């Protein structure tokens, strides 16, 4: 699952980098370069969205295969968050 998480983070970084380039280019570059950067940003976003959907399907499969473990993990996370929020 770490490899999938790494790929997802790489896709996210690619989307952010493409968006940053697009913003920089919008400040005075020609329309052709702007269209190229926009296309790259859209493609990176499509890839990231597909990976997110795939990760969601994998997560759903894991929860269906191990429902008690999923409930236990959710309870533990809820307990930790509750304890952190209750601290003053």
C-alpha positions as CSV (number, residue, x, y, z in Angstrom):
1,X,0.0,0.0,0.0
2,X,3.0,2.3,0.5
3,X,3.8,2.1,-3.2
4,X,0.3,3.2,-4.1
5,X,0.5,6.1,-1.5
6,X,3.9,7.2,-3.0
7,X,2.4,7.1,-6.5
8,X,-0.6,9.2,-5.3
9,X,1.7,11.7,-3.7
10,X,3.8,11.9,-6.8
11,X,0.7,12.6,-8.9
12,X,-0.4,15.2,-6.4
13,X,2.9,17.0,-6.6
14,X,2.7,16.9,-10.4
15,X,-0.7,18.5,-10.3
16,X,0.6,21.2,-7.9
17,X,3.7,21.8,-10.0
18,X,1.6,22.1,-13.2
19,X,-0.8,24.5,-11.5
20,X,2.1,26.7,-10.3
21,X,3.6,26.7,-13.9
22,X,0.2,27.7,-15.2
23,X,-0.1,30.6,-12.8
24,X,3.4,31.8,-13.7
25,X,2.7,31.5,-17.4
26,X,-0.6,33.4,-17.1
27,X,1.3,36.5,-16.0
28,X,2.5,37.4,-19.5
29,X,3.3,34.4,-21.7
30,X,1.8,33.7,-25.1
31,X,-1.4,31.9,-25.5
32,X,0.3,28.8,-27.1
33,X,2.4,28.2,-24.0
34,X,-0.5,28.8,-21.8
35,X,-2.6,26.2,-23.6
36,X,0.3,23.7,-23.4
37,X,0.6,24.2,-19.6
38,X,-3.2,24.0,-19.2
39,X,-3.2,20.6,-21.1
40,X,-0.4,19.3,-18.8
41,X,-2.3,20.4,-15.7
42,X,-5.5,18.8,-16.9
43,X,-3.7,15.5,-17.7
44,X,-2.0,15.5,-14.3
45,X,-5.3,16.1,-12.6
46,X,-6.9,13.2,-14.6
47,X,-4.1,10.9,-13.5
48,X,-4.4,11.9,-9.9
49,X,-8.2,11.5,-10.0
50,X,-7.9,8.0,-11.5
51,X,-5.4,7.0,-8.8
52,X,-7.7,8.4,-6.1
53,X,-10.6,6.3,-7.4
54,X,-8.3,3.2,-7.6
55,X,-7.2,3.8,-4.0
56,X,-10.8,4.1,-3.0
57,X,-11.7,0.8,-4.6
58,X,-8.7,-0.8,-2.9
59,X,-9.7,0.6,0.5
60,X,-13.3,-0.6,0.0
61,X,-12.0,-4.1,-0.9
62,X,-9.8,-4.2,2.3
63,X,-12.8,-3.1,4.4
64,X,-15.0,-5.7,2.9
65,X,-12.3,-8.4,3.4
66,X,-11.5,-7.3,7.0
67,X,-14.6,-5.6,8.5
68,X,-13.6,-6.0,12.2
69,X,-10.2,-4.7,11.6
70,X,-11.7,-1.6,9.8
71,X,-14.0,-1.0,12.8
72,X,-11.2,-1.4,15.2
73,X,-9.0,1.0,13.3
74,X,-11.8,3.6,13.0
75,X,-12.5,3.3,16.8
76,X,-8.8,3.7,17.6
77,X,-8.5,6.8,15.4
78,X,-11.7,8.2,16.9
79,X,-10.4,7.7,20.4
80,X,-7.0,9.4,19.6
81,X,-8.8,12.3,18.0
82,X,-11.2,12.6,20.9
83,X,-8.3,12.6,23.4
84,X,-6.4,15.2,21.4
85,X,-9.5,17.5,21.2
86,X,-10.3,17.0,24.9
87,X,-6.9,18.2,26.0
88,X,-6.7,21.8,27.1
